[in-house]
């Protein structure tokens, strides 16, 4: 039970008790997305079609460093300027928003490489209640976490956290998997400025570095696989999700036990 994936039980309790939204957060975070205010401020997205299946949202919220990236962003794409294109105003239908990820001030969600080599803690320069949120385009990916994320009912089936990878990897793998399905069912991922402050629990950065190894060496391959994988529109979301987990097991992104776990999870949907 000493695994991040125990949150799956909490999700199911909320779902079985009729939740229509779920605020997925960590015990060292303070704050919550003010949804109506966020919707009122508006949205932006890339002005042109992406030349890469990746987008780095942190750039748009203002950082002190020359470069900043969310945990789980493929390392070999950090300096690729195509992952932070010019933005234009856009409109999003509320019913098409599946997941909203809030950035965090003080201790943003960055990987151990960032913390070992750059200044932290830090705050994003822009104010969440005055800054347009970033809409991640269809067929474009970015990692999001389980620390300050608002899920809507339409995407509850996608909340399952893999349990056969380290907790530092589990929520990132979930985020990429969820986006793959969201792209097919017309649901948007939205990144906002920092509505929360993280007063981070004690961590040893070198231990985090070791725990995050899969993120460093496999996240790029995972995105490329998902971006090129087909989707069976004749099958249900649950069947497509299960089939994807089988494919991920066969490609060594997860272990066999997660095939059993996802099958049991999907019994509730």
C-alpha positions in Angstrom: 0.0 0.0 0.0 3.0 2.3 0.2 2.6 3.5 -3.4 1.2 6.6 -5.0 -1.3 4.3 -6.8 -3.3 3.9 -3.6 -5.0 7.1 -4.7 -7.0 4.9 -7.1 -9.1 3.8 -4.2 -9.9 7.3 -3.3 -10.9 8.1 -6.9 -13.3 5.1 -6.9 -14.9 6.1 -3.6 -15.5 9.6 -5.0 -16.9 8.3 -8.3 -19.2 5.7 -6.6 -20.6 8.5 -4.4 -21.6 10.6 -7.4 -18.8 13.0 -7.8 -18.9 15.1 -11.0 -15.5 16.7 -10.6 -12.5 15.4 -8.6 -9.7 17.7 -7.3 -6.6 15.5 -7.4 -4.0 17.1 -5.0 -1.1 16.4 -2.7 -1.1 17.0 1.1 1.7 19.6 0.7 -0.3 21.8 -1.6 -2.4 24.8 -0.5 -5.0 26.3 -2.8 -7.5 25.2 -5.4 -8.4 26.3 -9.0 -11.2 29.0 -8.9 -13.0 27.5 -11.9 -15.4 30.3 -12.8 -12.6 32.9 -12.6 -10.3 30.7 -14.7 -13.0 30.3 -17.4 -13.6 34.1 -17.4 -10.0 35.0 -18.0 -9.9 33.0 -21.2 -7.6 30.7 -23.1 -4.7 30.6 -25.6 -3.3 27.9 -27.8 -0.6 27.7 -30.6 -1.4 30.0 -33.5 -0.4 27.4 -36.0 -0.4 23.6 -36.2 2.3 22.0 -34.1 5.4 20.7 -35.9 6.1 18.4 -32.9 3.8 16.3 -30.7 5.0 18.1 -27.6 4.3 21.4 -25.9 6.0 22.9 -22.9 3.3 25.0 -21.0 5.6 26.3 -18.3 7.2 28.8 -20.7 3.9 30.8 -20.9 3.6 31.5 -17.2 6.9 33.3 -16.8 10.0 31.8 -15.2 13.2 33.3 -13.9 15.4 30.7 -15.5 16.2 30.6 -19.2 14.3 27.3 -19.4 11.9 25.4 -17.2 9.9 22.2 -17.9 7.4 20.0 -16.1 8.4 16.7 -14.6 8.1 14.1 -17.3 8.8 16.3 -20.3 11.2 14.5 -22.6 14.7 15.7 -21.9 15.8 15.7 -25.6 13.0 18.2 -26.4 13.6 20.8 -23.7 15.6 23.1 -26.0 13.4 22.5 -29.0 11.8 25.9 -29.8 9.0 24.1 -31.6 7.7 23.0 -28.2 6.9 26.5 -27.1 5.3 28.2 -30.2 3.6 31.5 -30.4 0.2 31.6 -28.8 -3.1 33.2 -29.9 -6.4 33.7 -28.1 -8.9 30.9 -28.5 -12.2 29.7 -27.2 -13.0 26.4 -25.5 -16.4 25.0 -24.8 -16.7 24.2 -21.1 -18.1 20.7 -21.8 -15.0 19.9 -23.9 -12.6 20.5 -20.9 -11.6 17.1 -19.5 -8.7 18.0 -17.2 -7.3 21.2 -15.8 -3.7 21.2 -14.4 -2.7 24.0 -12.2 1.0 25.0 -12.0 2.3 25.5 -8.5 4.4 28.3 -6.9 7.3 27.9 -4.4 8.0 24.3 -5.4 6.7 23.8 -8.9 6.5 20.2 -10.3 9.9 19.9 -12.0 12.2 16.9 -12.2 15.2 16.1 -10.1 17.6 17.2 -12.9 16.1 20.7 -12.6 16.3 20.8 -8.8 19.9 19.6 -8.9 21.1 22.1 -11.4 18.9 25.2 -11.2 17.4 27.5 -8.6 14.4 26.5 -6.5 12.1 27.3 -4.9 10.7 29.8 -7.3 7.4 31.4 -8.3 5.9 31.8 -11.8 5.9 35.5 -12.8 2.3 35.6 -14.0 -0.7 35.6 -11.7 -3.1 32.8 -12.2 -6.2 35.0 -11.8 -4.9 37.4 -14.5 -3.3 35.0 -17.1 -5.1 33.1 -19.9 -4.8 29.3 -19.6 -3.0 27.2 -22.2 -5.0 24.7 -24.2 -3.0 21.7 -25.3 -3.9 21.1 -28.9 -5.3 17.8 -30.1 -2.6 15.3 -30.9 -0.1 17.2 -28.9 1.2 16.0 -25.5 2.5 17.5 -22.3 2.9 15.8 -18.9 0.6 16.6 -16.0 0.6 15.4 -12.5 -1.6 14.2 -9.6 -0.7 17.1 -7.4 -3.1 19.9 -8.4 -5.4 18.6 -11.2 -9.1 19.0 -11.7 -10.8 16.1 -13.4 -14.2 16.2 -15.0 -16.6 13.3 -15.1 -16.2 12.7 -18.8 -12.6 11.6 -18.1 -12.9 9.7 -14.8 -12.2 6.4 -16.5 -8.7 7.8 -17.4 -7.7 8.5 -13.8 -6.2 5.1 -13.1 -2.6 5.4 -11.8 -0.2 2.6 -12.9 1.1 0.7 -9.8 4.1 -1.2 -11.3 6.2 1.9 -11.9 7.6 4.3 -9.3 5.2 6.9 -7.9 7.4 9.6 -9.5 6.6 8.0 -12.8 3.0 6.8 -12.3 1.1 10.1 -12.6 3.2 11.1 -15.6 2.5 7.8 -17.4 -1.2 8.3 -16.6 -1.1 11.8 -18.0 0.2 10.7 -21.4 -2.2 7.7 -21.5 -5.1 9.9 -20.6 -4.3 12.4 -23.4 -4.1 9.7 -26.0 -7.8 8.8 -25.2 -8.8 12.4 -24.7 -7.6 13.3 -28.2 -10.0 10.7 -29.6 -13.1 11.7 -27.6 -12.9 15.5 -28.0 -11.7 16.3 -24.5 -9.2 19.1 -23.9 -6.3 19.4 -21.4 -5.9 22.9 -20.0 -2.9 24.2 -18.1 -3.4 27.2 -15.8 -1.1 29.5 -13.9 -0.3 28.8 -10.3 -3.5 28.6 -8.3 -1.7 26.6 -5.6 1.5 26.9 -3.6 3.4 23.7 -2.8 5.3 23.6 0.5 7.1 20.5 -0.6 7.6 17.6 1.9 11.2 16.6 2.5 12.8 14.9 -0.6 16.3 13.7 -1.3 17.0 14.9 -4.9 19.4 12.1 -5.8 16.8 9.5 -4.7 14.2 11.4 -6.8 16.6 11.3 -9.7 16.9 7.5 -9.4 13.2 7.1 -9.1 12.6 9.2 -12.2 14.9 7.2 -14.5 12.0 6.0 -16.7 10.9 9.6 -17.2 14.4 10.5 -18.5 14.9 7.5 -20.8 11.4 6.5 -21.9 9.1 9.5 -22.0 10.1 10.6 -25.5 9.6 7.1 -26.8 6.2 6.9 -25.1 5.0 10.1 -26.7 6.2 9.0 -30.1 4.4 5.7 -29.7 1.1 7.3 -28.6 1.3 9.9 -31.3 1.6 7.2 -34.0 -0.7 4.6 -32.5 -4.1 4.0 -34.1 -7.4 4.1 -32.2 -10.4 1.8 -32.8 -13.4 4.1 -33.0 -15.7 1.0 -33.0 -14.6 0.1 -29.4 -15.5 1.7 -26.2 -13.2 4.0 -24.3 -12.7 1.2 -21.7 -11.7 -1.4 -24.4 -9.4 1.1 -26.1 -7.8 1.9 -22.7 -7.3 -1.8 -21.8 -5.8 -2.5 -25.3 -3.4 0.4 -24.8 -2.3 -1.0 -21.5 -1.5 -4.3 -23.1 0.5 -2.6 -25.7 2.4 -0.6 -23.1 3.2 -3.8 -21.2 4.5 -5.4 -24.3 6.8 -2.4 -24.9 8.1 -2.4 -21.3 6.5 0.8 -20.1 4.6 -1.0 -17.3 4.6 -4.5 -15.8 2.1 -7.3 -16.2 0.3 -6.7 -12.9 -1.1 -3.4 -14.3 -3.0 -5.4 -16.9 -4.9 -7.0 -14.1 -5.3 -3.8 -12.2 -6.7 -1.8 -15.1 -9.1 -4.6 -15.9 -10.5 -4.4 -12.4 -10.6 -0.6 -12.5 -12.6 -0.7 -15.7 -15.3 -2.8 -14.1 -16.6 0.5 -12.6 -17.1 2.2 -16.0 
